[in-house]
Amino acid sequence: MNIMKKYLLNYLILFVCCFILLQSVNAENIHFNNDIYDLQYSNTTTKTKVTENEYFKPKENKDYWTSLIGIYYYPEVSNPLKFASDTDKRIESKENFLLLKFVQNKKQDIAVISYLENIAQNDKTYFIYNIYKYEKHPKKGMMVLRFAKKYVFNTKDEITKIGHEVKAINDEYMEKIIVSPIPPVVK
């Protein structure tokens, strides 16, 4: 009888764990860094067939956001390392971009890039802190996971403060993105 109780307890624990895991992999929202992001934008381009899913915090959207999570599927891109390397070159060639870190794992076909982008739009100046993770899709193409955070500023002191914050969080956030599995895209 004691063995039966152990088996029953093990099956119950396994069932509860599976239930919890299935609940946390909901394609309609993503949990990252103690925030919940809801799917607000989904699109598949007709020309390149790239599928884009963008998740925003509650009460935010594509036009107004402070941070976002992006999931992108590129069915025609077979080499994520080359794609990331080309992206790195584009970042380094632009005046309003600042590359922070570029890491590649050639054995696993994964690359991660972090950078700052300076934008002036609608009488506002801001930085967008971006992290992109590029990895091979298990069947065909490439998956991309993006985390972005927007920093609005008005003075040089604010720029310095933003620089210190980004420097302090970059390695931690990159590590979180590296170890995070990329959810499937919602079509």
MOJO-V386682 format. One record per residue. PSI is psi as a letter, one per 40 degrees, with the letter a starting at -180 (NA if undefined). BURIAL is I if it has 9 or more other ideal C-beta (glycine too) atoms within 8 Angstrom, else O. Layout:
((PSI:BURIAL) (PSI:BURIAL))
//
This chain:
((d:O) (d:O) (d:O) (d:O) (d:O) (d:O) (d:O) (d:O) (d:O) (d:O) (d:O) (d:O) (d:O) (d:O) (d:O) (d:O) (d:O) (d:O) (d:O) (d:O) (d:O) (d:O) (d:O) (e:O) (f:O) (h:O) (e:O) (e:O) (i:I) (h:O) (h:O) (h:I) (f:O) (e:O) (i:O) (h:O) (h:I) (i:I) (h:I) (e:I) (h:I) (h:I) (i:O) (h:I) (i:O) (d:O) (d:O) (e:O) (f:I) (h:I) (h:I) (h:I) (h:I) (h:I) (h:I) (i:I) (i:I) (i:O) (e:O) (i:I) (a:O) (d:O) (d:O) (h:O) (i:I) (d:O) (i:I) (i:I) (h:I) (h:I) (h:I) (h:I) (h:I) (g:I) (d:I) (e:O) (h:I) (e:O) (g:O) (d:I) (d:I) (d:O) (d:I) (d:I) (d:I) (d:O) (d:I) (d:I) (d:O) (d:O) (d:I) (d:O) (e:O) (h:O) (d:O) (e:O) (i:I) (h:O) (h:I) (d:O) (i:I) (h:I) (h:I) (i:I) (g:O) (d:O) (d:O) (e:O) (f:I) (h:I) (i:I) (h:I) (h:I) (i:I) (i:I) (h:I) (h:I) (h:I) (h:I) (h:O) (h:O) (f:O) (f:O) (i:O) (h:O) (i:I) (i:I) (h:I) (h:I) (i:I) (h:I) (h:I) (h:I) (h:I) (i:I) (h:I) (i:I) (d:O) (d:O) (h:O) (a:I) (i:I) (i:I) (h:I) (h:I) (h:I) (h:I) (i:I) (h:O) (h:I) (h:I) (h:O) (i:I) (d:O) (i:O) (d:O) (d:O) (d:I) (d:I) (d:O) (d:O) (d:I) (d:O) (d:O) (d:I) (d:I) (d:O) (d:O) (e:O) (d:I) (d:O) (d:O) (d:I) (d:I) (d:O) (d:I) (d:I) (d:I) (e:O) (h:I) (i:O) (h:I) (i:O) (i:O) (i:I) (h:O) (NA:O))
//
